Structures are given as structure tokens and as C-alpha cells.
Amino acid sequence: MTTGVISGVTVSHQRATVDEIESAAADDESTVVRDLLASDGVDEAFALQTCNRAEAYVVTEDAAAGRAAIADFAPQVRDGAVRELDHEASLRHLMRVAAGLESLVLGEDQIIGQLRTAFQTARGAGGIGSVLEPAITKALHVGERARTETTINEGVVSLGSAAVELADRERDLEEATALVVGAGEMGRLAAQAFDDTAVSELVIANRTVSHAEHLADEVETPADGIGLDRTPTAVERADVLVTATGSPSYVLDRSTLADAGETLVIDLAQPRDVDPSVADLDGVDAFDIDSLEAITDETRERRREAAETVERMIDEEFERLIDSFKRRQADEAISAMYEGAEMVKERELNTALSRLESQGELTDEQRETIASLADSLVGQLLAAPTKSLRDAAAEDDWTTIQTALGLFDPDFGGERPAPASAETPREGRESEDADIPQHVVDRLREE
């Protein structure tokens, strides 16, 4: 079924602090999806967790059930930092996220890959159905269009590159040693950004050493790949370090940096990689995602014109998606209505033909006349409700659509009834009421 409404909730950098985003995030997106699917009335679920957002979406039969399912999504986050989204707001927000309009770095590229991965994760957990499938697919389409048809992603395109831009402003990177902790997508972007600076040496630390070594081989700057266990030694000779792991606990604590000397630390991880108290150490300048605001604001200003183009693109794609949802939901109700009517028609037609056959053999032409009459009656009787359902969809009258789906359930709440015979009157009607009026029989016989 394509019926159902989306309810969403988001905790992001726009209203929440790094700590609040961290508290709203679960261990992984799959866990969020499974927990949401276990909630009453939830048919579909999707979750997106990145370094600067934690979001969840559910599909339910009505909005009240959706709001109830996501009510406890971020219980430790203050109300002002949590934004709830209704059906249409959820659709538009997903498009904006994919296009990079909701990112800390306007137009950044990493988010579209994160959205695609979260989509596959939710699908694997059984959370994607006929409502979220077209919604997220459309969002990904918009994200691709934004990056191929506009300049929204030119220049600083990720938090990783924004971090390196910040490092370049705060320190003279010429002949400096840079340490990147984490060889995932964010770490890769940071390493590639450092590769375009004047750093003389790059060290990449990762839990899986081979991944760190592989990334070190990709850059032109002299680089080494090491394991996380060697990070304390690498910190001692690093002038600047960027952390971006997926660790649930601190990778660098106060003691690790106590004797590091003059060191610039930028923590991009969510949850945090670096104990915030390191900022109190002499010689250590510590920054987190919130500290990138000045750089991201500059990027946003340069991309304002492209962003306006993307906004118009989203308006167009949003209208197409809404119209598509409306058509599908109306068509599903109409299909159920016609299927139910077809069952009744076939049953009554069989009854009529049986009774007529008992009074004398019918010709093929007479059978066709009776069948044509039945089809015509169904078509004429359902023409008005068909128009009403399409009008209801166009006017966002989902109550009417849902009611129609219930009223016109082809199975009528139970098993399909067997065709009635001439000897078996239909349930709830007296035998004589089941007879075809004699004048109709006579007219059919005369044709």
C-alpha cells in the first residue's frame, strides 16, 4: 500500500550543540530503525546520523501515531533544539539535506553518500516501504541535480576541508606535521585537503592499519599510516591534528595531550574523539564542529546564488513528488473500490445468468448484453466517487482517502465470498428479494 504519512524529527547543528547531537544519536542507524519499527502503528522507518545531525522518520496511518512514535527520540535534548516535521515538511527537508542546504558546510558532498548509505541500512532493517522509497529516492535525485547543475559544491566541500582551512588560518602549515586520526570518509577528505597545503609530513592513524596505509599511499605529501595504539607518539610530534573516527569513547584524552606542546586540535567526530578538557592545557588550541562556523558562513555567502537555484529546484521536485503521492494514494483507493465492485458484479452476474439459464438457454449475444449492462452499471455508479477521491487527494483530504480504503476493502474484512448460486440466496437477503424483476428478464429475452 502507498498510504500512510511521514513524521520526522531532527536534531542538527542549526539548533543543537555538539553534545546535544551526540546525546540524540544511537549506536547505529540500524538500531534506530528497528526500535522505531517496534513502535505501535509504525509501518516504515528511516534514520540518518552524521557528525552534525541525528534524524528519524516513520510512516504511520495517521500523523498522531507518527508523533507518538518519535516523541522520545531525543529525551535528553532541550525542546528548542528538537525540530519535528510533518509529512510535507519531512519530504522537503530530506531534499534539502541531500542537496547540502542543511549542512554546516553549504553544499558539501559527503552528505549525499551518507544519506545513500543510511537508505540502504534502513532497507536492510526492513524499514523502507512504498512511502519512504520514493521520498528518499527523490531526495537523492535532487542532491545529484544540485551538484551537477549548479556550483553549490565548489570550493570548501566538506567538514574535512573546512577543518584544514581553519588549521591554515590558525597555524603556519609550511613544514608542519599534520596528524589525521581516522581513515573513514571524513578522515580521507581531511587528508586530501592537507595534501593541498604546505605541510611537510602527514600521519594517518586508524584502527585498521591497512586502511591508514592505503590512504597514506593516495596522497602526494610524504605520509605514514599507523595504528591507533601509536597515536600518543604521533601526537607528540604533530603541529596540527584532525580527528574523525567513529569511536563511541574518547580517542585522545587529557593525558595524551598533556605534553604535546604547541598543538592545534580540531575534533570533527560525533560523538567526540577528544576530551573537551584538553582546551585547558597550555599550548593546546582545541576546536570542534561548532568552531567552523566562521568558515562555513563565508562558504555560504559565496554560494548564496547557487543555493537560491537549488531552492527553486527543490520547489519543483517537491511539487512533483507531492502530486505523485496524491495520484498513487487516490489511485489505490479507486483501485480498491473498483476491485470490490468487480467482485460484487461478478457474483451478481453469475447469479443472474444462473437464474436466466434455469428458464431457458441463453445465447452468447444475450450473455454479452447482460455482462455489458453489469459493466456499464459499475462504471456509471463509480464515476462520481472516483472523481471525489481524486479531488480529495488534490485537496490533501487524506481522511476521505483512508475512509474509502476501509469502505471499499475488496475482501470486505474477510475472505472473498463464493459466487452465489440460483439455489443459495445471498446472506442477509430473502430469497424473493434475490430474484431479477420479471420485466428485466422479459426484455433481455426479447433482444
Phi, psi and omega in degrees: 000146179259006180278162181127155179239150180266137171236134183230162176214139181222139171237111186225176181300340183291331180234339188249157175276169177302317181296321180291320177297319179298319181290334181278339184278145175264181179300322178201163183292326180299321178297318179300314182298313181297320179295320180293320179296336179281350180284151181301130173080001182272122180262329180219157180206150180212143179224145178227122179231121176229186182292341181230023174197150171223119186225154176215147180222141176228156174243125179226171180291329178218160185296326182298318179295324178295315179298322180294323183292328183256008185299327183255025183297318182227071186294336183265004182259135180301151185304321183294343181264354181254127180244122177265146185233132174277188187303304184289324178295325178295316180299313181293320181297318179299322177294318180295321178298312182297325181281351180087007181285340180261002184279156176298318172262105185306125177081008183302149187276333189297328187297326183292325175291322178295321178294318180295318179295317178297324178299313180292324178297315179295323178296317179295332179272003179081020185267349185259126179228203188286352176262310181287331180304303180292330181294311182285325176300318178295319179299316179296322177298316178297318179300318178293317179299318182301323184274338179265337185253353179225178178257028185299335185248023177277146179085224179293115189243005181201166175296327179299313180288329176294322178297318180292324176298318177297317179298320181294330179281326185273337184223154169278109186277355180295127181065017180275159174255125181250137178244125175248120180258110184115125182248022176282197184300316181294316178297322178298315180296321178294316180297318179295324178291319176298328181297338180266005178254188183265015179300144182268339183211144180230128177243132181240119181252137180205153180299316175267109187299322182299326178292320178295318180294321179297317179293322178298326180287339184281335184267157180275333177295139175308123187217151176234145174252128183228168176275162181298332181294341179263004181300317180303322179291320180294326180298324183299329182253004180274136175272329180215139178222144178237129180249139181201062179258177176253021183293138178283348180230173182299136173268326179237118179255184185298319183294328181295325184258002185301324182247024185283340182075210181292106183219135174260123183243126176236115183259112180258000188280156175217106006288171187301144173269333188245132176300121182303338182291350179296340180297340180276351182283143178296131177087349181261121174253114185250135178230153173233192184302321181299335182286348183275004187303318182299315181293316181292328177295320178297317178298318180299319180295317180295332185258012185303315182296316178297322180297322178296323177295318179295323177301316178294322177299317179295320177303315181295312182293327178297315179298320178297317181293316179299315179299321179296316178299315182298315180298316183293319181290321177294317182295328178293318178294319179295318179298317178297321180297313181291324179295317177297317179295323180295322178297315179296317180300313182297319180297312181291325179295317178298320178297313181298315181295322179297317181292320178293321178297327180291342180260358181147148184295138179263146175278165178299323180295321179294320177299317180296323179297316180294316180297321179295320177299315180297316179298318181296318179298316179299312182299315182290321181292328183266354181300313182294310178296330176298314178296320181297320180292320178292322176295321180298318179295317180297331182262012180061030179271075185288339177298316178297318180299311181297319179298318180298319180298324177288317182292323186256025176305119183301331181273355178052038176075006180203199181285152180296134182286146176284151179303138180285148178254172181294335183268348184243104179295150180291145181302135176088001179230143176287157184302316183292331178292339182279346183291145174282135179307138185299326182293331177289317179299315181298318181294321179293324180291329182285340183287000000 
